[in-house]
Amino acid sequence: MGGGRIIPASVSIIAFNEEARIERCLESVRDFGEVVVVVDAKTTDRTVDICREHGCKVYVEQWKGFGPQKQSAIEKCTNDWVLIVDADEALPPETAGEIGRILTAPDADAYRFARKNFLRGKWMRHGDWWPDFQVRLVRKSRGKFVSLVHERWETKGRIGRIDAPILHYPFSDYSEMIKTMNDYSTLIARDLFSKGIRVNSLSPAVHGIGMFFKIYIFKRGFLDGIDGLVTALLKAAGSFFKYAKLLELGKTRGDQ
């Protein structure tokens, strides 16, 4: 919108070591009417300094998991309507404008957006990358974020859709993708173990192979070239190691 009317919603962000990406995020939400709330998980780079330079209200908290961390940020916002943006995301001007229009007469209690994912400067249009719908605009009095890893918005109200995208820049290179795959598979395995879920020795291979075919063949990841192949392989590896680590946890703790 760039200097147009102020959008009547708060903005919440969770962050950890995002100095390379968060400024783009903050610049993209400058048309919102409330101070941006940032909950930082004890960052070790300049993330907190950058946020404060942009006038954000920053809270430094111990990491609690994705759902609880986002919920903590939402609860600190003053407006009932909250836009949740990740530090590696950005809001195009047309999307900000559409949010402003929707909020003049909202017909739902939360809204999801399609998310354009970029890898090495390229919009990834296949596999699991598009349209990658995410709930990002919520009425905080009508729901909450739950789940430690793959967080989701729970509400008894209606979830609508806004036909304007959010931009997502999750990885700078393949090395970062590999690190994230390893970290996430560990978190998910621990979460599954805590819920009493157990697997057998065939589970890692079955899930890993199944994931590769789902992403690369059925969802046409091959159309994204080498990036599509790398993504499919890492998705498959993530699925494999999630269950391999779950199996390892069971054996280590005497369940198997």
N, C-alpha and C positions, 0 to 999 in steps of 0.2 A: 504493500500500500504506500509505503514511503512518504510519510508526512500527512496521510489522510486521517480519517477519523479513528479514534482510539477503539480498539477491540475490547469489549467488556469481559475479559477472562484473565485469570492468573496463568502463569507459566511455571512449571516445575521441571527440574532437571536433576538427575543423579549423575555423579561423575567420580572418576578415579584416574588420575594421570592422563588427562585429556588436553594438555596444553596445545597440542598440534591441531586440534579440531574444534575446540569449544568456542573459539572466537567466531567462526563461521556460523555456528548454531545461535549464539547470542545476537549477532547482527540480524539474523533472519526473523527474530521475534520482537524487534524493537517497536512494533506498532501495537503491542498489547498494553493494556492500561494499568497493570499492576507491576510491582517490583518482582523480578524473576527470583524464584526460590531455588537455590542449589543445595543439595545435600551431598557433601563430598565424603568419600570413604577413606579419610586420612591420606590424601594425596602426597606424593613426594616430589612432584614437579611444580610448575607455576600455575596450575589450574585454579587454585583458590585466589591467587593474586589477580589473574586475568578476570575472573568473575567479579571480584570486588571493584576492579577498575571500571567495569561496565555497570556498576551500581546494583549488582545482585545482592540479595540477602543470603549469606552463606552460612550453612550449618555443617560442622565437621562431626561425623558420627562413625562409630564402628560399623563395619559391613554386616548386614543382617540377612542378605539374600535379596534377589531382585524385587520380588513382590513386596516384602516388608519395607525395603529401602524406598521404593517409589511411593508406597502408602505414607511413609513418614514425610516425604516431601510434599505430597498433596495436602496432608493435614496442616501444614504450616502456611498454606496459601489462604489469602483473605477472601477471594471470590469463590462462590459456589461452583462456577464453571472453571475448569482447569485444563489447560493444554499441557500434555505430558510430552516432552521432547527429550530424546537421548542426546548425549553430548556429541555423538558422531552423526547427528541428523541435522537437517536444515529445512526451513519452511519457505517454499517459493512465494513471491508476492501474490500470485493468483490464489494460492491456497489460503493465505492469511485473509484475503478479501472474501473468499467463500465462507470462511469461519465467521467473519463479521456479519455477513448476510444471514447465515443460519441462526446466529444467536439473537437476531431481532425477533424471531418467532420459532424457537426450537420445537421440534416435533418428536424428540427422543430424549433419553436421559444419558446417552453416550453416543459417540460417533467413531466409526473406524475409517481409516484412510488406506488407499493403496500406497505401497512404499516402493519407490524406485531405488534399487540397490546398485551401487557403482563399485566396480573392481578395476583397479589400474586405469581409471579414467573412463571406463566403458560401462554403459548401462546394460546390466544383465537382464535379458528379457525372457529367459527360459529356466528350466529346472524349478527350484523352489524360490527363485528370486523375484518373480513377478506373477501376480500383483501383490503378494505378500501383505495381506490386509492386517492392520494393527489398530487397536483401539487407542486413540491418542487425545480425544476431547471428551471429558467426563463431567458429570454433575456430581461433585464429591459427596453430597449428602445422600446419594442414591446408590452407592456401591463402594467397592474397595478392591484393591489389588491383593491377590493371593498367590502362593507358590514361590518357593525359593529360587528356582532356576527359570523355567519357562513361565514367567508371570502371566496372569490373565486377570481381566477385569470382571468381577462378579457383580451383577445387578439384577434386581427383579423387574427393572424397567426395560424399555425397548432400546436396542442398539441400532442406530441408523448408520448411513454411509454418506460420506462426503466425496463427491467425484472430483477430487483434486488431490494430487500426490504430495507425499513427504519424501524428501531426498535423503538417502542413507549412504554414508561412506564408511563402511565397517572395517575395512582392512587396507593398509598401505601396501602390502605385498604378500607373497605366499608364506613367508616365514611367520608373519603375524597370524595368518590363517591357521597354520599348524599349531602355534602356541595356544590359540583360542580353542581349537578342537581338543587339545590335550586337557586344558583347564576345565572346559565345559563337560567333557566326558567324565572327569573325576567328580565334579559337583553333582551331576545327574546320578551317577552310580551311588554316591553316598546318600542322596535323597531317596532313591529307590530302596536302598538297603534299610534306611530308617523306617520306611513304610511297610517293611516285612516282605518285599518282593524278592524272590529267589529264582535263579535260572540254572540250566544245565550246561554241560560243556559244549553242546552244539549251538547254543543261542548266539554267541558272538559272530560265528561265521554265517549263520542263517540270516541274521539281521543285517550284517554288513553287506553281504551279496545282494540281499533284497533291496537295500537302500541304494546301492549303485545303479541297479536296473531301473528303480523308480525315478531317480533323478536324471540319469543320463539318457535312458531310452524312453520311458513312458512320458516323462515331462520334458523331453527333447532338449536336454542339457547340451547335447552334441552340437546344437546350432549356435552355441556361444563359443565355439572354437576351443583353443587350449585352455582358456579360463573356465569353460564349461566342464572340460575333462578334469581339471584340477579340483574344481568344486565338487564334482560327483565323487571323486576318489576320497576327498577329505570328509565329505558327508558320510561315505561308507565307512571310513576309518573311525569317525566319531561314533557311529552306531556300533561298530565292532568293539571298540575299546570301552564304550559305556557298559556293555554286557560283560566283557572280559574283566573289567575292574569290579563289577558287581559280583562276578564269580569269585574273584580273588578275595574280596571282602568276606564272603561267606566262608571260604576255606581258612582265612586268617583268624576268623573269630569262631571257628569250630562248628559252623552250620552245615558244612558239606562233608 
